[in-house]
Every structure is written in C-alpha cells, then in structure tokens.
C-alpha cells in the first residue's frame, strides 16, 4: 500500500476507504507517505460552510484506494464540446 500511495502523490480523483471511519474519503490529495503513515488533504462541504481538512493516519488504516481514470459526459452535445476543445488544444501545439 505504501508504494501505491507514493505513486499517487499529486494526483486527483483519489478516494480512500478509512477503516477507523468505516467509510470513504473522497477526492483526497495525498501529501506525504512515510513508512507507517500517510498524510492527505480533503474538503468537506455543507450548506453553511466548506472545510478543508488535513489528516494523518496509519497506512494499515487505509483498506482500499480508488482512482477515477476517466469521466465522460453522457450527453452528445457535451461530448462534442469536449472533442472540439481537445482539437483546439492539439492544433495550438
């Protein structure tokens, strides 16, 4: 798990399943991975406020790691917009 978490430092769309919380922490940013601990940052929003948390936990407390690889909109119009944007970006290079 330590090696996998180190590979994910700086990436987005990472979800961690935390044993002590018995649940998923969504969209974390992994900041540091040590021999026995991992430190990450995440945001929690409610109707009243938005909080940013930084948490350090034991590696053994991380049971699962999910990484979203691709998110493609279902609506054809949105897909065409994304294609057009990608085409413009490629043409600029």
C-alpha positions as a LaTeX table, in Angstrom:
\begin{tabular}{lrrr}
\hline
Residue & $x$ (\AA) & $y$ (\AA) & $z$ (\AA) \\
\hline
Unk1 & 0.00 & 0.00 & 0.00 \\
Unk2 & 2.88 & 2.37 & 0.77 \\
Unk3 & 4.26 & 2.08 & $-2.77$ \\
Unk4 & 0.84 & 2.62 & $-4.38$ \\
Unk5 & 0.12 & 5.69 & $-2.26$ \\
Unk6 & 3.53 & 7.18 & $-3.11$ \\
Unk7 & 2.72 & 6.77 & $-6.81$ \\
Unk8 & $-0.50$ & 8.75 & $-6.29$ \\
Unk9 & 1.09 & 11.82 & $-4.65$ \\
Unk10 & $-0.12$ & 14.92 & $-6.50$ \\
Unk11 & $-2.84$ & 13.15 & $-8.49$ \\
Unk12 & $-6.54$ & 13.99 & $-8.32$ \\
Unk13 & $-9.77$ & 11.99 & $-8.08$ \\
Unk14 & $-8.49$ & 9.62 & $-5.38$ \\
Unk15 & $-10.83$ & 8.03 & $-2.86$ \\
Unk16 & $-9.55$ & 6.29 & 0.28 \\
Unk17 & $-11.51$ & 3.83 & 2.40 \\
Unk18 & $-10.54$ & 4.50 & 6.02 \\
Unk19 & $-11.00$ & 1.64 & 8.48 \\
Unk20 & $-11.37$ & 3.84 & 11.59 \\
Unk21 & $-14.08$ & 5.93 & 9.91 \\
Unk22 & $-15.64$ & 2.89 & 8.21 \\
Unk23 & $-16.15$ & 4.92 & 5.07 \\
Unk24 & $-14.75$ & 6.63 & 2.00 \\
Unk25 & $-12.93$ & 9.96 & 1.99 \\
Unk26 & $-13.48$ & 11.36 & $-1.49$ \\
Unk27 & $-11.24$ & 13.46 & $-3.72$ \\
Unk28 & $-8.19$ & 13.45 & $-1.48$ \\
Unk29 & $-4.82$ & 14.97 & $-2.29$ \\
Unk30 & $-2.04$ & 12.76 & $-0.94$ \\
Unk31 & 0.66 & 14.99 & 0.50 \\
Unk32 & 3.16 & 12.63 & 2.09 \\
Unk33 & 3.69 & 8.90 & 2.55 \\
Unk34 & 6.04 & 7.70 & 5.28 \\
Unk35 & 6.97 & 4.20 & 6.37 \\
Unk36 & 3.95 & 3.88 & 8.68 \\
Unk37 & 1.73 & 6.90 & 7.94 \\
Unk38 & 0.07 & 8.79 & 5.11 \\
Unk39 & $-0.94$ & 12.47 & 5.18 \\
Unk40 & $-3.66$ & 13.75 & 2.89 \\
Unk41 & $-5.94$ & 16.75 & 2.43 \\
Unk42 & $-9.64$ & 16.72 & 1.61 \\
Unk43 & $-12.59$ & 19.08 & 1.51 \\
Unk44 & $-15.98$ & 18.68 & 3.17 \\
Unk45 & $-18.87$ & 20.93 & 2.17 \\
Unk46 & $-22.20$ & 21.52 & 3.86 \\
Unk47 & $-24.93$ & 24.04 & 3.15 \\
Unk48 & $-23.38$ & 26.52 & 5.58 \\
Unk49 & $-19.64$ & 26.15 & 5.00 \\
Unk50 & $-16.76$ & 24.49 & 3.25 \\
Unk51 & $-13.98$ & 22.94 & 5.35 \\
Unk52 & $-10.56$ & 21.76 & 4.24 \\
Unk53 & $-9.04$ & 19.07 & 6.42 \\
Unk54 & $-5.57$ & 17.60 & 6.60 \\
Unk55 & $-5.37$ & 14.12 & 8.09 \\
Unk56 & $-2.51$ & 11.82 & 9.00 \\
Unk57 & $-3.35$ & 8.17 & 9.56 \\
Unk58 & $-1.56$ & 4.85 & 9.75 \\
Unk59 & $-1.04$ & 3.02 & 6.46 \\
Unk60 & $-2.76$ & $-0.03$ & 7.95 \\
Unk61 & $-5.86$ & 2.15 & 8.35 \\
Unk62 & $-6.18$ & 2.53 & 4.54 \\
Unk63 & $-8.14$ & $-0.51$ & 3.33 \\
Unk64 & $-8.85$ & 0.47 & $-0.29$ \\
Unk65 & $-7.78$ & 3.06 & $-2.85$ \\
Unk66 & $-9.94$ & 4.06 & $-5.82$ \\
Unk67 & $-8.69$ & 6.30 & $-8.62$ \\
Unk68 & $-11.09$ & 7.72 & $-11.20$ \\
Unk69 & $-9.37$ & 7.42 & $-14.56$ \\
Unk70 & $-11.87$ & 8.99 & $-16.95$ \\
Unk71 & $-15.11$ & 10.90 & $-16.68$ \\
Unk72 & $-17.02$ & 11.26 & $-19.95$ \\
Unk73 & $-20.33$ & 13.13 & $-20.13$ \\
Unk74 & $-23.29$ & 11.14 & $-21.46$ \\
Unk75 & $-24.92$ & 13.98 & $-23.37$ \\
Unk76 & $-23.84$ & 14.03 & $-27.03$ \\
Unk77 & $-23.60$ & 17.83 & $-27.05$ \\
Unk78 & $-21.17$ & 17.82 & $-24.13$ \\
Unk79 & $-19.08$ & 15.11 & $-25.79$ \\
Unk80 & $-18.85$ & 17.20 & $-28.95$ \\
Unk81 & $-17.80$ & 20.24 & $-26.89$ \\
Unk82 & $-15.04$ & 18.22 & $-25.23$ \\
Unk83 & $-13.84$ & 16.92 & $-28.61$ \\
Unk84 & $-13.78$ & 20.44 & $-30.02$ \\
Unk85 & $-11.76$ & 21.72 & $-27.04$ \\
Unk86 & $-9.27$ & 18.87 & $-27.37$ \\
Unk87 & $-8.94$ & 19.51 & $-31.09$ \\
Unk88 & $-8.21$ & 23.21 & $-30.46$ \\
Unk89 & $-5.60$ & 22.33 & $-27.84$ \\
Unk90 & $-3.88$ & 19.88 & $-30.17$ \\
Unk91 & $-3.91$ & 22.39 & $-33.02$ \\
Unk92 & $-2.25$ & 25.02 & $-30.80$ \\
Unk93 & 0.67 & 22.70 & $-30.12$ \\
\hline
\end{tabular}
